[in-house]
Amino acid sequence: MKFWLIFILIFFAVRYLLPIVLRLALGSFVRKQMRNGGFVVPPQAPPTSDRYATQPGEVRVDFVPPTPPERDQPSGFKGGEYVDFEEVK
């Protein structure tokens, strides 16, 4: 009987009191952070190198993958292997 009484008291405390306490504690924490400017993302500095400077309307490419060497393909290569297939109904 003592176990069930303790279980019921803990259940009601977790079910009804804990959400109220968390809401009050977290609410005041969030208000304090917002008042102090806590959740602000610092502005990013623009790149200073002339290498990254582009005119309006131009595109800057960061990385271009290397092309495969031409010696791996025969001179008359017109594509990959082709497979014929029939549609089955």
Residue pairs with C-beta under 8 A, 6 or more apart in sequence:
32 38
33 39
47 53
52 60
54 60
